[in-house]
């Protein structure tokens, strides 16, 4: 792998870790975001953070330094990538339930969410064994497609209730998570297509290595796009990011003023 591509992978890993760490910190430290439906978003952010901390560094080691890292890379990549994808499926099911049964959904405790998170990570543990990975991916895509199709049908068939704040908040969160899911799947598609082509022609990787690296780089963007969408779509996240920037700016000004006073 060329060194310029290596640095792109390193940069993406750093940005993925930083953005998802910020997302986790904001959701856990902001009291207004301490809602049970956000537990699964935090779990999803943890999975995305692990993609930046595990598979990407191992991919660089495997392709650039030592081929012996291949088995470790394949296992961890399957686990982290699977957890990220299965998290999207869990969120899709949760949003479908919130859309069809909004009042029952509002009375749910944390139990169903914890069960969903445990299923997400346990399924990822099984899927990291390569013979099962793509079967799980296909099943997950079917769940996501069915869930959001049902959501679209329900929204189109239901008269708008602008006065109901809970329904409107649910709708807004559903749209945000749908955008996250669509963008994530778009970033998975080239890798899926390349894998299918590779199964047909085993020489594809050796003939077009840079295409493979580009496809993997694009796929790993799946773990970055979620945090960016939350930052743009969720008012509380934007407010918290703006507050952090203001704090950093005030601290920088205070340090600058203190250094100027020290020079007098």
N, C-alpha and C positions, 0 to 999 in steps of 0.2 A: 504494500500500500504506500502510495506517495506521501511524503511528509506534509504537504499542504492539505491533503485530505485528513491526515492524522490530526492536525491542529484544528480542523473543523469539527471533528468528533470530540476533541478535548473541550473546545469552546461550547459545543452543544451540551455536553455533560455538565459543565459548570453552570450554565444558564438553567438547565433543567433542575439541578439540585437547589440552586438559589431561589428560583421562582416557586417551586413546590414547598420548600422550607418556609418561605414567606407566606404562602397560602395556608399552610398548617398553623403557623404562628398566629395569623390574623383570625382564623376560625376558632382557635382555642382560647385566644386572649380577649376577643371582643365579645362582651356579654350579649349584645344584640344578636349575635350569630350562634348563640348556644341553643339551637333548636335541634330536635332529634333527627330531622331530615338531613341536617348538615353532617351528621356522623359519617354517613356513607361517602360524602364528598371528601371529608378528611381522610378516610381510608383509601379513597381513590388517589388522593394527593400523595399519600405514603407510598403507594404502588408506583406512581410516576417518579417520585424521588429515587426509589430503589433502582429504577431503570437507568437513571443518570449515575448512580453510585456503583452499580454492579455490572450489568451487561456491556455498557459502552467502554469502560476501562478494560474489561476482559476481551472485548472485540479488538481493541487496539493491540493488546498483548498477543492475542492469537494471530492476527493478520500481520503484525509488524515485527514481532520479536520471536515468539516461540509457538510452533504449531501444537505443542503438547497441551496448550490451554484450551484446545477445541472442545473437549468433553465438558469441562467446567463451564466454559462460555455457553455451550448449547443448553445445558441444564438450567443455569441461572437466567439466561435470556428467555427460555420458555416459561420459567416460573414468574419472572417480573412482568414480561409482556402479557402472559396469560392473566395475571392478577389485574393488570390495567384494563384489559379487554373485558374480563368477567365483572369488573367493577361497573363498567358501562351498562352491562346487562342487568345488574342488580338495580342500578339507578333507573333504568327503563321500566322495570317491573314496579318499582316504588312509585314512579310518576304515573303509570297506568292506574294503579290502585288509588292514588290521590285524585286523579281525574274522574274516575267512575264512582268512587265512594268518598267524597271530600270530608263529610262530617264524621264518618267512621274512621277515616284516616287521621283526622285531627285528634281522636281519642286513643290512638295507638300508643303503647308505651315504648320503651327502648328495646324490649325483648326481640320483636321481629327484626329490628335493624341490626342488632348484635348477631342474630342467627344468619341474616343476609351476609354480613361481613365475614362470619366464620365459613359460610359456604363459598364465598368468593375466594378466600385464601386456601381453603382445603382443595377446591377444584383446581386452583393454580398449581398446587403441590402435585396433583395427579397429572395434570396436563404437561408438566415439564419433561415427562418422558416422551420423547419425540414420536413414537408410534401412535400416540393418542392425541397429539397436539392439534392437528388440523381437524379432527373429528369434533373436538371441543370448540374450536373456532367456528366451524360451520353451525354447530348447535347454538352457540352464543349469538351469532349473527341472526339466526332464525328468531331467537327470543327478542332481540333488539328490534328487528323489523316488525314483528307481530305486535309488540308492546306499543311502539310509536304509531303504528297504523291504527290500532284501537284508540289511541289518544286523539289522533286526527279525526277519526269518525265521530267520536264523542263530542269534540269541540265544534265540529261542523253541524251536528244535529241538536246542539243545545243552544237555547236562546241566551244572549249575553245578559249577565247579571252584574252590572257595573257597581251596584250598591253593596254587593257582598265582597268585603275586603279579603276574606280568607280564600275565596275562589279565585279572585284576581291575583293574589300573591302566589297561589299554587300554579296558576296559568303562566305567570312570568317565570317562575323557577323551572317549569316544564320546558318552556321555550329555550331558556338558557342551557339546560342539560341536553336538549335535542340538538342545539347548535354544536355543543361540545362533542356529542356522539357522532354527528355527521362529519365534522372535521377530522375526528380521530379515525373513522373508517376510511375516509378519503386517503389519509396518510398510510393506512395499512394496505390499501389495494395494490399499489405497485409491487410491494414485497410479495403479496399473495400471487400475483400474476407471474413474477419472476420465479417463484418457487414451483409453480405449475409448469412453466417452460423448462425449468431445470430438470424436473422429473421426466420430461419428454426427451430432452437433450442434455446428457450429463457433461458435455464439454462446454456448456454455456458459461459457466463460472470462469473457467480458464481462458476462454476467448474474450470475455467482456468483464474483466475484474472491476474496472472503474464504474461500470453500470451497476454492478452489485453493491459497491460501496455507496453510490449515490442513492440507491433504493433503500439501503439500511439507514443512511443518514436521514432520509425523508421519513422513514417509518418511525425513527426515534423522536421525530418532531411531534408525534402523537402525545408524548409525555410532557411536552411544553405548552401545547395549544390550550389545554384545559385551564391552566392558571391565567393565561392571557384573556380567555373568554370571560372568566370570573371577574377579572379586573375591569373589563369593559362593560359587562352586563349587570353586575350586582352593585347596587348603590352603596351598600355598607362596606364592601371591599374597596371601592373607589375612595370613599370617605376616609377609611383607615390608611390607605396608601398616601393620600394627600396629607393626612395628619403626620405620618412618619417623615415625609419629605420636609414638612414645616419644622418638625423637631430637629432633624439633621441640619437644616439651614440655620436655625437659631443657635444650635451648638457650634456650628462652624463660625458664625458671627461672633459668638462669645469668646471662642478660642482666639480669633483674630484680634478682637479688642484687648484681650488679656495680654497677648504678645506685644501689641503696640504700647500698652501701658508699661510693660516690662522694659521696653527699649527707651522709655523717656528718662 
